[in-house]
Amino acid sequence: MQITGFNPTNGPIDTRVTLSLTDMPSDASINNTTVLLSGSPTVNVTAVDSRGGTIDVTILANSQSGDFEVTVQSPTGPVSAQSSTIFTVDATPGAVQITGMQPRTVVRGQTPLTLTGQNLNQIKYLRIGSVNVLTLQHLNSEMVRATVPAAVQQGQQRVTGQTQDRQVNCPFILTVQ
């Protein structure tokens, strides 16, 4: 199964998005299909058309920009797909939002990681995979920098920021070497 696209590519909370897929299992239904946005279950699956290869979702409160991940729990086992592009959730004014990450491939313990976005000065610490990064350099409200700790596992990792009262997901996956 592969996600070939989605429409629209951005919108606020309550936006209805149609995901287009190829090779969707014929038994895919609203009851056995889950969709994550930026690694979180903050979308509501409203329709599944296995013949037409589409899934309709609604963006819920607390959603953050990122990739879609679809999993169908088929009788032969789970089948998953991840989008190669991101859906951008239009931020409310004053909200913390991570919109960029450079580089996207790092060497743990060596490479500085720079995140860009809005109101990033509210981020208290980062988490890369399961490791907390407590030392951040806030360059300004739109940019924060940290070195990826040596304790972070190699492979693809999610990056999340933590403010006083909420978690903020980076819309991109970090590859750690």
Salt bridges, closest charged atoms under 4 A:
ASP56 OD2 - ARG16 NH2 2.51
ASP67 OD1 - ARG158 NH2 3.18
